[in-house]
């Protein structure tokens, strides 16, 4: 049954049509619009809710996102006066999957018939990976092509901890669950090396394929060129890796002619003169819930300040209490036809992951749930994704890691070095199970292994239930192994490859929504109940406590130090 036209749409679209006509009558030349692609990028633009009167303050604009760039390119694609866009890529900080989403936004822009030109200050691997989605790639004459490949580094601190009198006592299931190896080993195990080799092979092949397709070169040729770096801009042009070397002030002549230079406008100048699309809105919405960071019990938190820790710890914590509230609110919201769960998490607490899993499973009984995996959705991140109707990931997403670990850091040696005396009084035979005063006894170790073994069996059962597999089939692709999105599709852990827009489209299909109607994506969040932010000391303490609790229970986490892929 067709939806009725909203009265607000009639008024809005009439006004838009009039304004668009007036702008076209002005015959103002736009040409190319310059879009800076720099800094940190996220998948979505998150605008925090600020209570009155804080909402009246001139807060800085939200950080750029794939969503905001996609909306901008859609505006440019819909204006016949726009020839194309110049993407000035410099100092870009984004994960591989986020870059893949940016690539797809650029490719959709090109499908509209517009040209996309990349101007690079940074010719590193991942920046160039994004640039290859464009029609043309330019760089300054002084630039160096440094897309030399990828490498992964594993750090081992067992002997370092021993110097301080500390000892890591961890248990893990199974051989590919190498998260605690940083603390308990001095070198890489063979399964660890095998997994990293496989991940690098898959990721490198993805980048090689993107470059080969974008530049019209053979994959073998691309590999040879990357092995020959660094290259000067002139050498890169000769090898067809760049189209031309020029400075930014030369772009109008390069894109046009000396007699008729192409007009270039900054986005802030162009946006006021662009025509706006007319949209007929649906009465229903698609809700988006973002699960970002380490999964922990309690509320979601962010690190209040950069903490002086030697580990690359994630700044965000996805609290089970917060996610449960969001998922329950989504189930009760009658205007939401479907929900997209956006997961970007290395996992975390087994308990917290299971609580979130339960609510995702309950929500799925009420309305369609589609999971979109961004840069990583591993271990607990995959655990919470398993019950969804459809799972979509990027080819470079890190996922899987179906395994579990747990243990403690023993500090008795440290206190001995400090000549500090410690005396303990306890009640109950198991009271000191996770106490940091001594390693596990054989009896205690058996209890810990039984505990995490139970968690591993539950994890596999959740995956088997959600993905329609037997326990044996799950075991073959589990054992703590991490997969790329492409590999996960082959193993049935992911349904298809795509971005957040693809996930929203799949959610519309599952909800049987009118494809002719514009369906807004609504961010579901839990409002904050305080007017002023918590003191830094208090929020920092809560953040560290949420992290520390992970070591005292079964942990479903691809630790942030486990896999670091660099170019």
N, C-alpha and C positions, 0 to 999 in steps of 0.2 A: 504494500500500500504506500503510495507516494505521500511524503510529508507535506503539510501545508506550508505555504510561504509565510515567513515571519514578517510582521508589519515593520519591525525595525530594519529588516533587510531592504524592504521597499524604499524607505526613506533614505537609508545609507547609500544604497546603490544608485538612486536617482541623483543624489548630491555628488557622488563620485563620478558619474557619467558627465555631469555638467562641468565639473572641474577638469576632468580629463580632456574634454573638448576644447576648453579654453586654453589649456596648456599646449595642445597640438596646434591650435591656431597661432600661437606665438612663434612657431617655427624656430624655436631656440635649438641650436646645435648642441648635442651632448658628446657624441663620439665615443671615446673610451672612458670608463670610470675607474679610478685608481683606488684599490682596496689594500690597505696594509694587513699583512698576515704575520703577526709578531706576538711574542709573549706566550703566556700559558693559555691553552685552549681546553675547553671541556665539551662534552656532548651537548648539554643544554644550558640555557641561560637561566640561572636560578636567582630570583629576586627575593631576598629575605623579607619577611613580613616584619615591619617595624611599627610598634604601637604609637598612637598619638601622644605627645607632640613630636616624638623622634622622627616620624615620617615626614615632617615638614623641613627637616634639615637637608642641606645640599650634599647628599651622599654621592660618592664617586660612582660612575656608571659601572654596571656589572662587567666582569671579564668577558672577552669574546668567546664564542662557542660555535660549534658546528651548526647549531640551530639558527643563530643569528646570521652567520654567513650564508646559509641556505636561503633564508628569507630575503637577504639583500640580493642575491643572485636571481631569485625569482622576480623581484621587482625590476631588475635590469632586463631580464629575459622578456618581460611583458611590455617593454617600451620600444616601439619601432625605431626611435631616434638613436638608440644605443647600439653602437657597433660591437662593443665587447667590453671586457674587463681586464685590467692589468693588476695582477696579484703580486705585490711587492713583498717577498718572503724574506724575513730577516729576524734572527733570534727566536725562531719558533720553538716552543717547548710543549710538546704533546706526545702522548703515547702512540705506538704504531697503529692501534685500532682507531684512535681518534683521527690520525692522519689518513687512514683508509676511508673514514667517513667524509673527511674534507675532500678527498679525491672524488668520491661519488657525487658530492654536491657540485663539483666543477664539471664532471662528465654530464650531469643532468642539464647544466647550464649550456654546454656545448650542443646538446641534443635539440635545444630551442633554435639553433641556427646562429647563435652568437659566437664570437671568438673569445678565447681565454688566453692571455699572455702572462707568462710567469717571468718576473724579474727577480733574480736571486742575488743576495749579498752573501749568503751562506750556501756553498755547494757541497754540503755533507750528504750522506746517504739518504737519511729520512726526509730532508728538505727536498732533495732531488726526486725522491719517490713521489712526493706530492706534485712537484712541478711537471712531472711526466704526464699528468692528466690534462695539461694545457696544450693548445695548438702550437705554441711557440715558446721557447725558453731563451731568455736573454740574461746577460750578466755584465758587470763592469769589466773593462780590459784588464784590470789588476787582479781580478778574482782568480782563485785557484780551485780546480775541480778536485775535491777531496773525498768523493764517495768511494772509500777504499774497501768497504765490506763490513762485516759484523764480527764481533767477538763477545764472549761471555767470560766473566771473571768470577771465580769462587774463592771466598776468603775463609780461612780456617784459623780458629783462635784457641784451640785446646791448650797448646803450650803457652800462649800469652796469658790465658786465664790462670794457668798453673803458677806463673811468676807472681801473680797476686794472691795465690793461695785459694783459688776458686776451682771448682770441679763441676762439669756438666754431667748430670745423670739423667739421660733421656731414653725412652723406648719409643719405637716407631713401627708402624705396619703400613706398607711392606718395604721391599728393597728400594723402590723409587721415591719413597717418602723421605727425602734427604734434608728437610727443613732444619732439623736440629744438628746436622753434621757440622755446621759452622762452629759450634761450641764443643762438640764431642770428638772430633777427628782432626787429624793434621794434614790430610790430603783427600782427594776425590776418589770415591769408589767407582768400580766399573759401571754399575747401573747408572750412577750419577752422570758419568761421562757419556754413556750411551744415550741417555735422555737429552743432554745438552746438544750432542752431535745431531740428533734427529730434529730437535727444535730449530737449530741454526740452519740445517739443510732446508727445512720447510719455509722458514722466514726468508732466507736468502733467495730461494727459488721464486718466492712470491715477488720480491723486489726486482729480481732479474726479469721476470715475465712482464712486470709493469713497465720497466724501462724499455724492453724490447718492443712491446706493443706501442708505447707512446712515441718512440723515436724511429720506428720502422726498421729496426736492426734485428739480426739473428741473436738468439740467446748466447750462443758460443762467442760471438763477437763482443757482446756486452761484457761477458766474463773476462775476456782478454783485455778490454779497455779498463775495467775496474782494477784489474791486477797491475795495470801500468801507471796508476795514479801515484803522486799528484800530477795533474796536467795543467798547463796554463790555459787561460781562456781561449787563446788562439788555437792551441792544440785540441781543446775540447770542441771548438767549432769545426775544425778539420775532420774530427772523428764523428761528427754529426750528433754529439752529445749536447751541444748548444747550437742555436740558430744564428746568433750574432753576438758580438761583444760591443757594448755601447754604454754610455752613461745615462742617468735618468733624464737629464735635460735634452738628450738626443732622441728620446722616445717619440715625441710628436713627429719628427721628420722620418724616423724609421718606420713608424706605423702608417704614415701618410706619404707625402712626397716633399721635396724641397720647396716646390711651388705652392703646395697646399698641405701644410702640416696638419696632422690629426689633432682634433681638440681633445684634451685630457682634463677631466674634472675630478676633484676629490669627492669622495662619497658624501661628505657633509654639504658640499655645494650642489651636487647632483640630486640628492634625495628630495629637495624642495620642488624640483621641476619634473620629477618622474610621474608618469601616470600610475594610478593605483588600480589594482584588479578589483573587479566586482565579484562578490562571493555570495552564494546563497547558503546560509548556515543550516546545519542540522540542529534539531532540538537536543540531540544526545551528544555526549562528549566521550572522549577516550582519556582515561586517567593515566598519568605517568607517575610511578613511584621509583625514586632513585635510591639504590642501596650502594653506598660508596664507602670504601675503607674497610678496616678490620672489623669483623663481626664480634660484638661483645655483649654481655648482659647489660641491662639497664638502658638509659636513654642514649640517643646519638649525641656525639660530641665532636668538636674539632679542637686541635691543639691551639691553645690561646697564643702561644709564642713559639718560635723555633727553639726546640729544646737542645741543650748541649749534649747530645748523645752520639756515640760513634756509629750508630746503626741507621740505615735509611728507612726509618719508621714512617708509616703513612700518617699524614696529618689528620685524617678523618677516621672516626669510629662509627660504624653502623650499629646502633643499639637495638636489641631485640624489642624492648618496650616501645620504642618509637615506631619501628617497622610494623609491629603487631597492631598498634593503633591506626596506622595508615591503611593497612590491608583491611581491617574491620570496617573502617569508614568507607572504603571503596566498595565493599560488599553491600553496605546499607544505602549508598548513594544511587538513587533511582535514575539520575540523569547520565550516569556512566554506563555505556553499553559494553565496554571492555576495558581491560587494564593492561598497560605495558609496564613490566618490571624491568627497569634499567639497572643492570648489575655491573659494577666495576669494583671487585673486591678479591683479595687473596684468600678470603675465608677468615676463620677465627675460632671462637668458642663453639664446641660441639653442642652444648645445651642451647645457646642462643640461636645457632643455625637450625636446630630442630624445632624450636618455637616458631621461627619465621616460616620454616617449611610447612608446619601445620596450618598456618593462616593462609599461605599461598594455596595449599590443597583445598582448604575450605572455600576460598574465594573462587577457585576454579569450578566448584559445584554450582555457583551462582551465575557467573558470567565468564566469558573467555579471558584467559590470561596468556599473554605472549611475553617471553623473556628476550631482552636484547642484551647480549654480553658485549661489553666494551673492551678495554685493554686487557682485563683479566677477570675471570669468573671461575676461580680454581678452588678446590677443596670445599670449604663451607660455602663459597660462592656458587659452586655447582650444586651442592646439596640443596640450597634453597630454590634453585632453578628447576630441579628435576621434575616436580609435579606439573609444570606449565603445559598448556595445550601445544604450544609451539616454542621452540628455542632457536633464535637467530643469533649468529655471531659473525664477526669479521674474520677473514682468512688468517689474520695475524693475531687474533685473540689468543691468550693463554688460558686454557681451561682444563677440566679433568682433575687430576691430582686426588683421585678417590682413595684416601688413606687417612691415617690418624697418628698423632704423636702426643707425647706428654712426658712430664718429668719435673726436674727442679735443678737449680744451681746450688751446689753445696758450698757453704761459706766458712766451714770450720778452719780451713787452712789460712784464710785471710785473718780471722780473729787471733789465730795463733801467732801469725807474723806481727800483728799489732800488740801482742801480749795482753790481749783482753780476755778476761775470764767470763765464761757463760755457764750458767747453771739453769737447768730446766726441771720443773715439777709438772707432772702431767697425770691424767687419769684416763684410762682406756688404752687397750693394747695398740690400737691403730691411731692414737692421738698424734703421734709424730711421723705419720706416713709421709707427708709432704713438707716436713720441717727441714730447714736448710742446715741443720746441725751435723748431719751424717748422710752418706749415700744409702740407697735402698739395701736392705738385707735381702737374702734370697727369697724369704717368705713375702716380704713387701713387694719385691720385683714381680713375683708371680701374681700378686693382687693387681699391680699396675697393668701388667700385660693382659690379664683377664678383663680388666676394665676397658682398656682401649680396644681389645679384641671384640668386646660386645659393641662398642661404638662403630668399629669397622663393619661388622655384620649388619648393623642397622643402616649404615650408610649405603652399603651395597643393596640392601632390600629396598630403600627409598628409590635408588636409581632404577632398579629392576622394575618396580611398580610404575614409575613415571615414564620410562622409556620402552616398556613392553618387552623386557629381556629376561632371560633366566639368570639365576645366580652365577652359573658357570660362564655365561656370556659376559656378565659384568666383571667377574674376576679376571678374565682375559685382558680387559682394557683398563683395569683398576690398578691395584698394587702401588698406588701413590704416583703413577706416571702422569706427567703433564703433557698435553697435546696442544698444537695450534688449532685454530678454528677449522682450517682445511682438513687436518687429520681427524678432528672430532666429527666432522660430517661423514667421513669414510667409516668411522667406527659406530655411527648411530647415536653419538652423544649430543649432537646438534642436528637440527632439521635442515637448515639452509644457511647460506651466507648473505649478509646484507647489513644495512645500517639501521638507525633508529626509525627513519622514515619507512623503510621496508617493514619493520616490526609494526608500526602504526597501520600501514596498509593491510598487513595480514590480520591485525586485530579487527579492522573494519570488515574484512571478508568474513571472519568467524562470527561477528555480531550481525551479519547480514544487513549492513547499513547501505543507504542509497549512495552509490559511487559518485553521483552528480553533485552531492552536497559537500560543503566544506565542513570538516569535523575538527574542531579545535582540540589540541592536546592540553589537558589541564594538569598542572603540577599539584599533587596531593602532598600536603605537609601538615605537621602538627604545630599549631600556634604555640609560641612561647608565652609562659604565664608570668613573666617578670618584666618590669618596665626597664630597668637598667641591667647591664650585663653583670655576671658574677665577678667577684674579685679574681684577678689573675691567679693568685696563689691557690684559691679554692678550685677553680676550673682546671688548673694544671694538675693538682692532686687527683682529681677525679679521672682525668685523662690517663695518667700513669697507673692508677689503680685498675682501670678497665683493661689496660694492656697487661699488667702483672697477673691478673686473674687467669689469663690464658695458660700460663705455665702450671697452674694448680688443677687443671682438669684436662680431659681429652681434647686435643686441639685439632680442628679441621682447617689447617692453614697452610697455604703456600707462602711461607714467610717472605717478607719483602726483600730479604737478603739472599734468597735461594737462587733466583734466576734474574740476572741483569744483562740484557742484550743491548749493546752499544754499537754505534757506527764509527 
